[in-house]
């Protein structure tokens, strides 16, 4: 593999890892909102907003990973 393909493969793997970490973090935070008395009622909308942003970031990084995988497949 040439240097550019190695770079794309590395980026695809990194973006997939970022996506999985952000998804796991958002899942744990969301589960925390379901536990009674774990989070104050005033902070719950803030935590749900953070969960939403983390999920959007996870989707973004997953999409970027797929872009680089498609680039690799098109070059082969």
C-alpha positions in Angstrom: 0.0 0.0 0.0 1.2 3.4 -0.7 1.5 6.2 1.9 -1.8 7.8 1.0 -3.8 4.6 1.4 -2.1 3.9 4.7 -3.1 7.4 5.8 -6.7 6.8 4.8 -6.8 3.4 6.5 -5.4 5.0 9.7 -8.0 7.8 9.6 -10.8 5.4 9.0 -9.8 3.3 12.0 -9.3 6.4 14.2 -12.7 7.9 13.2 -14.4 4.6 13.9 -12.8 4.4 17.3 -13.8 8.0 18.1 -17.4 7.1 17.0 -17.6 4.1 19.3 -16.1 6.0 22.3 -18.5 8.9 21.9 -21.5 6.5 21.5 -20.5 4.6 24.6 -20.1 7.8 26.6 -23.5 9.1 25.4 -25.1 5.7 26.3 -23.7 5.8 29.9 -24.9 9.4 30.3 -28.3 8.6 29.0 -28.6 5.6 31.3 -27.7 8.0 34.1 -30.7 10.1 33.3 -33.0 7.1 33.6 -31.8 6.2 37.2 -34.1 8.0 39.7 -32.5 10.7 41.8 -29.2 10.3 40.0 -29.4 13.7 38.4 -31.3 16.8 39.6 -34.4 17.7 37.6 -32.8 21.0 36.7 -29.7 19.4 35.3 -31.5 16.7 33.3 -32.1 18.9 30.2 -28.5 19.9 30.2 -27.3 16.2 30.4 -29.8 15.2 27.6 -28.4 18.1 25.5 -24.9 16.7 26.0 -26.1 13.2 25.1 -27.6 14.6 21.9 -24.4 16.5 21.0 -22.3 13.3 21.7 -24.6 11.3 19.5 -24.3 13.8 16.7 -20.5 13.7 17.0 -20.6 9.9 17.0 -22.6 9.9 13.8 -20.3 12.5 12.2 -17.2 10.4 13.0 -18.8 7.3 11.7 -19.7 9.0 8.5 -16.1 10.3 8.1 -14.8 6.7 8.7 -17.1 5.4 5.9 -15.9 8.2 3.6 -12.3 7.0 3.9 -13.3 3.3 3.6 -15.1 4.2 0.4 -12.1 6.0 -0.9 -10.0 2.9 -0.2 -12.4 0.7 -2.0 -12.6 3.0 -5.0 -8.8 3.1 -5.3 -8.5 -0.7 -5.3 
